[in-house]
Amino acid sequence: MSWEGITAIATSTTVVVALGVPLMLWLLTKPKVYLLDASSRGWFYIYKGEEIIGVRFLVSLRLRNCGTENTTITTKFVSSNGLIFHPIEKSLELEGRGTFRDFTLIFDSDNVKKQFLKEGQTLEGILSLEPWGNRRLGFGSKTLTAKLNIPENQGERMSQ
């Protein structure tokens, strides 16, 4: 083997190591968020005077970030009939390094009138969480989801 061939192999190996190691370290330190628990506390009507102007419900979450970087998480809830609810708090902050954290999200909608949710009806749908920078090594999903059935709980309005 000639010196040119040996030099080419050594240079290629150096470039692969120089680019590959930082890339792997970056991938391994990125946030890796797990949704450990999601439960609802019930939905209730929002009133303006005597008029029903919308629906509000609360969801309790338990999350864990196994990466070393902090992350910001955006959420939404899509009901089985296509209604989209966004939380009052626009995003959640979750520190890294194995941090566990509990959140209570308040989803509020002023465009869901009484005709969409009748008394006694259960609100069914998918809670979707999108952590910023969530680790993904070519497979899996960057979105965490949980199917929720949210029963009516008009008494929850009084505790707010």
Rosetta blueprint (number, residue, H / E / L):
1 M L
2 S L
3 W H
4 E H
5 G H
6 I H
7 T H
8 A H
9 I H
10 A H
11 T H
12 S H
13 T H
14 T H
15 V H
16 V H
17 V H
18 A H
19 L H
20 G H
21 V H
22 P H
23 L H
24 M H
25 L H
26 W H
27 L H
28 L H
29 T H
30 K L
31 P L
32 K L
33 V E
34 Y E
35 L E
36 L E
37 D E
38 A E
39 S E
40 S E
41 R E
42 G E
43 W E
44 F E
45 Y E
46 I E
47 Y E
48 K E
49 G L
50 E L
51 E E
52 I E
53 I E
54 G E
55 V E
56 R E
57 F E
58 L E
59 V E
60 S E
61 L E
62 R E
63 L E
64 R E
65 N E
66 C L
67 G L
68 T L
69 E L
70 N L
71 T E
72 T E
73 I E
74 T E
75 T E
76 K E
77 F E
78 V E
79 S E
80 S L
81 N L
82 G L
83 L L
84 I E
85 F E
86 H E
87 P E
88 I L
89 E L
90 K L
91 S E
92 L E
93 E E
94 L E
95 E L
96 G L
97 R L
98 G L
99 T E
100 F E
101 R E
102 D E
103 F E
104 T E
105 L E
106 I E
107 F E
108 D E
109 S E
110 D L
111 N L
112 V L
113 K L
114 K L
115 Q L
116 F L
117 L L
118 K L
119 E L
120 G L
121 Q L
122 T L
123 L E
124 E E
125 G E
126 I E
127 L E
128 S E
129 L E
130 E E
131 P E
132 W L
133 G L
134 N L
135 R L
136 R L
137 L L
138 G L
139 F L
140 G L
141 S L
142 K L
143 T L
144 L E
145 T E
146 A E
147 K E
148 L E
149 N E
150 I E
151 P L
152 E E
153 N L
154 Q H
155 G H
156 E H
157 R H
158 M H
159 S H
160 Q L
